[in-house]
Amino acid sequence: MDVNKTAQDAAYITVGLGVIAFQRAQVLRNEVTKSVAGDSTKLQADAKARATEVRTTVEHQLGELRTEAARLVAKVEEALEPVAKEIQTQVRSLLPV
């Protein structure tokens, strides 16, 4: 049995296994990179969709709030109109003609 030949074969096998392990690590790194990039893209799309949904909801609620505020202002003006007329009448009665 040739010890040098056996040692050389063992060295070649060790280097070969190291190369295979390195290549496998590169493949795994690329897969993880793609997965993370895909997850990031999906998260961004989800966040954008959610932001659009929230904006739509807020705009709708603001519209309802404006409508309700306009109704309230109209009711207050209607309720104050007789009071304003009464005040005008009393002020006119106090002023000399």
Distance bins in CASP14 RR format, pairs under 12 A and 6 or more apart:
PFRMAT RR
TARGET T0000
AUTHOR 0000-0000-0000
RMODE 2
METHOD distances of the structure
MODEL  1
1 7 0 0 0 0 0 1 0 0 0 0 0
1 9 0 0 0 0 0 1 0 0 0 0 0
2 8 0 0 0 0 1 0 0 0 0 0 0
2 9 0 0 0 0 1 0 0 0 0 0 0
3 9 0 0 0 0 0 1 0 0 0 0 0
3 10 0 0 0 0 0 1 0 0 0 0 0
4 10 0 0 0 0 0 1 0 0 0 0 0
4 11 0 0 0 0 0 1 0 0 0 0 0
5 11 0 0 0 0 0 1 0 0 0 0 0
5 12 0 0 0 0 0 1 0 0 0 0 0
6 12 0 0 0 0 0 1 0 0 0 0 0
6 13 0 0 0 0 0 1 0 0 0 0 0
7 13 0 0 0 0 0 1 0 0 0 0 0
7 14 0 0 0 0 0 1 0 0 0 0 0
8 14 0 0 0 0 0 1 0 0 0 0 0
8 15 0 0 0 0 0 1 0 0 0 0 0
9 15 0 0 0 0 0 1 0 0 0 0 0
9 16 0 0 0 0 0 1 0 0 0 0 0
10 16 0 0 0 0 0 1 0 0 0 0 0
10 17 0 0 0 0 0 1 0 0 0 0 0
11 17 0 0 0 0 0 1 0 0 0 0 0
11 18 0 0 0 0 0 1 0 0 0 0 0
12 18 0 0 0 0 0 1 0 0 0 0 0
12 19 0 0 0 0 0 1 0 0 0 0 0
13 19 0 0 0 0 0 1 0 0 0 0 0
13 20 0 0 0 0 0 1 0 0 0 0 0
14 20 0 0 0 0 0 1 0 0 0 0 0
14 21 0 0 0 0 0 1 0 0 0 0 0
15 21 0 0 0 0 0 1 0 0 0 0 0
15 22 0 0 0 0 0 1 0 0 0 0 0
16 22 0 0 0 0 1 0 0 0 0 0 0
16 23 0 0 0 0 1 0 0 0 0 0 0
16 24 0 0 0 0 0 1 0 0 0 0 0
17 23 0 0 0 0 0 1 0 0 0 0 0
17 24 0 0 0 0 0 1 0 0 0 0 0
18 24 0 0 0 0 1 0 0 0 0 0 0
18 25 0 0 0 0 1 0 0 0 0 0 0
18 26 0 0 0 0 0 1 0 0 0 0 0
19 25 0 0 0 0 0 1 0 0 0 0 0
19 26 0 0 0 0 0 1 0 0 0 0 0
20 26 0 0 0 0 0 1 0 0 0 0 0
20 27 0 0 0 0 0 1 0 0 0 0 0
21 27 0 0 0 0 0 1 0 0 0 0 0
21 28 0 0 0 0 0 1 0 0 0 0 0
22 28 0 0 0 0 0 1 0 0 0 0 0
22 29 0 0 0 0 0 1 0 0 0 0 0
23 29 0 0 0 0 0 1 0 0 0 0 0
23 30 0 0 0 0 0 1 0 0 0 0 0
24 30 0 0 0 0 0 1 0 0 0 0 0
24 31 0 0 0 0 0 1 0 0 0 0 0
25 31 0 0 0 0 0 1 0 0 0 0 0
25 32 0 0 0 0 0 1 0 0 0 0 0
26 32 0 0 0 0 0 1 0 0 0 0 0
26 33 0 0 0 0 0 1 0 0 0 0 0
27 33 0 0 0 0 0 1 0 0 0 0 0
27 34 0 0 0 0 0 1 0 0 0 0 0
28 34 0 0 0 0 0 1 0 0 0 0 0
28 35 0 0 0 0 0 1 0 0 0 0 0
29 35 0 0 0 0 0 1 0 0 0 0 0
29 36 0 0 0 0 0 1 0 0 0 0 0
30 36 0 0 0 0 0 1 0 0 0 0 0
30 37 0 0 0 0 0 1 0 0 0 0 0
31 37 0 0 0 0 0 1 0 0 0 0 0
31 38 0 0 0 0 0 1 0 0 0 0 0
32 38 0 0 0 0 0 1 0 0 0 0 0
32 39 0 0 0 0 0 1 0 0 0 0 0
33 39 0 0 0 0 0 1 0 0 0 0 0
33 40 0 0 0 0 0 1 0 0 0 0 0
34 40 0 0 0 0 0 1 0 0 0 0 0
34 41 0 0 0 0 0 1 0 0 0 0 0
35 41 0 0 0 0 0 1 0 0 0 0 0
35 42 0 0 0 0 0 1 0 0 0 0 0
36 42 0 0 0 0 0 1 0 0 0 0 0
36 43 0 0 0 0 0 1 0 0 0 0 0
37 43 0 0 0 0 0 1 0 0 0 0 0
37 44 0 0 0 0 0 1 0 0 0 0 0
38 44 0 0 0 0 1 0 0 0 0 0 0
38 45 0 0 0 0 1 0 0 0 0 0 0
38 46 0 0 0 0 0 1 0 0 0 0 0
39 45 0 0 0 0 0 1 0 0 0 0 0
39 46 0 0 0 0 0 1 0 0 0 0 0
40 46 0 0 0 0 0 1 0 0 0 0 0
40 47 0 0 0 0 0 1 0 0 0 0 0
41 47 0 0 0 0 0 1 0 0 0 0 0
41 48 0 0 0 0 0 1 0 0 0 0 0
42 48 0 0 0 0 0 1 0 0 0 0 0
42 49 0 0 0 0 0 1 0 0 0 0 0
43 49 0 0 0 0 0 1 0 0 0 0 0
43 50 0 0 0 0 0 1 0 0 0 0 0
44 50 0 0 0 0 0 1 0 0 0 0 0
44 51 0 0 0 0 0 1 0 0 0 0 0
45 51 0 0 0 0 0 1 0 0 0 0 0
45 52 0 0 0 0 0 1 0 0 0 0 0
46 52 0 0 0 0 0 1 0 0 0 0 0
46 53 0 0 0 0 0 1 0 0 0 0 0
47 53 0 0 0 0 0 1 0 0 0 0 0
47 54 0 0 0 0 0 1 0 0 0 0 0
48 54 0 0 0 0 0 1 0 0 0 0 0
48 55 0 0 0 0 0 1 0 0 0 0 0
49 55 0 0 0 0 0 1 0 0 0 0 0
49 56 0 0 0 0 0 1 0 0 0 0 0
50 56 0 0 0 0 0 1 0 0 0 0 0
50 57 0 0 0 0 0 1 0 0 0 0 0
51 57 0 0 0 0 0 1 0 0 0 0 0
51 58 0 0 0 0 0 1 0 0 0 0 0
52 58 0 0 0 0 0 1 0 0 0 0 0
52 59 0 0 0 0 0 1 0 0 0 0 0
53 59 0 0 0 0 0 1 0 0 0 0 0
53 60 0 0 0 0 0 1 0 0 0 0 0
54 60 0 0 0 0 0 1 0 0 0 0 0
54 61 0 0 0 0 0 1 0 0 0 0 0
55 61 0 0 0 0 0 1 0 0 0 0 0
55 62 0 0 0 0 0 1 0 0 0 0 0
56 62 0 0 0 0 0 1 0 0 0 0 0
56 63 0 0 0 0 0 1 0 0 0 0 0
57 63 0 0 0 0 0 1 0 0 0 0 0
57 64 0 0 0 0 0 1 0 0 0 0 0
58 64 0 0 0 0 0 1 0 0 0 0 0
58 65 0 0 0 0 0 1 0 0 0 0 0
59 65 0 0 0 0 0 1 0 0 0 0 0
59 66 0 0 0 0 0 1 0 0 0 0 0
60 66 0 0 0 0 0 1 0 0 0 0 0
60 67 0 0 0 0 0 1 0 0 0 0 0
61 67 0 0 0 0 0 1 0 0 0 0 0
61 68 0 0 0 0 0 1 0 0 0 0 0
62 68 0 0 0 0 0 1 0 0 0 0 0
62 69 0 0 0 0 0 1 0 0 0 0 0
63 69 0 0 0 0 1 0 0 0 0 0 0
63 70 0 0 0 0 0 1 0 0 0 0 0
64 70 0 0 0 0 0 1 0 0 0 0 0
64 71 0 0 0 0 0 1 0 0 0 0 0
65 71 0 0 0 0 0 1 0 0 0 0 0
65 72 0 0 0 0 0 1 0 0 0 0 0
66 72 0 0 0 0 0 1 0 0 0 0 0
66 73 0 0 0 0 0 1 0 0 0 0 0
67 73 0 0 0 0 0 1 0 0 0 0 0
67 74 0 0 0 0 0 1 0 0 0 0 0
68 74 0 0 0 0 0 1 0 0 0 0 0
68 75 0 0 0 0 0 1 0 0 0 0 0
69 75 0 0 0 0 0 1 0 0 0 0 0
69 76 0 0 0 0 0 1 0 0 0 0 0
70 76 0 0 0 0 0 1 0 0 0 0 0
70 77 0 0 0 0 0 1 0 0 0 0 0
71 77 0 0 0 0 0 1 0 0 0 0 0
71 78 0 0 0 0 0 1 0 0 0 0 0
72 78 0 0 0 0 0 1 0 0 0 0 0
72 79 0 0 0 0 0 1 0 0 0 0 0
73 79 0 0 0 0 0 1 0 0 0 0 0
73 80 0 0 0 0 0 1 0 0 0 0 0
74 80 0 0 0 0 0 1 0 0 0 0 0
74 81 0 0 0 0 0 1 0 0 0 0 0
75 81 0 0 0 0 0 1 0 0 0 0 0
76 83 0 0 0 0 0 1 0 0 0 0 0
76 84 0 0 0 0 0 1 0 0 0 0 0
77 83 0 0 0 0 0 1 0 0 0 0 0
77 84 0 0 0 0 1 0 0 0 0 0 0
78 84 0 0 0 0 0 1 0 0 0 0 0
80 86 0 0 0 0 0 1 0 0 0 0 0
80 87 0 0 0 0 1 0 0 0 0 0 0
81 87 0 0 0 0 0 1 0 0 0 0 0
81 88 0 0 0 0 0 1 0 0 0 0 0
82 88 0 0 0 0 0 1 0 0 0 0 0
82 89 0 0 0 0 0 1 0 0 0 0 0
83 89 0 0 0 0 0 1 0 0 0 0 0
83 90 0 0 0 0 0 1 0 0 0 0 0
84 90 0 0 0 0 0 1 0 0 0 0 0
84 91 0 0 0 0 0 1 0 0 0 0 0
85 91 0 0 0 0 0 1 0 0 0 0 0
85 92 0 0 0 0 0 1 0 0 0 0 0
86 92 0 0 0 0 0 1 0 0 0 0 0
86 93 0 0 0 0 0 1 0 0 0 0 0
87 93 0 0 0 0 0 1 0 0 0 0 0
87 94 0 0 0 0 0 1 0 0 0 0 0
88 94 0 0 0 0 0 1 0 0 0 0 0
88 95 0 0 0 0 0 1 0 0 0 0 0
89 95 0 0 0 0 0 1 0 0 0 0 0
END
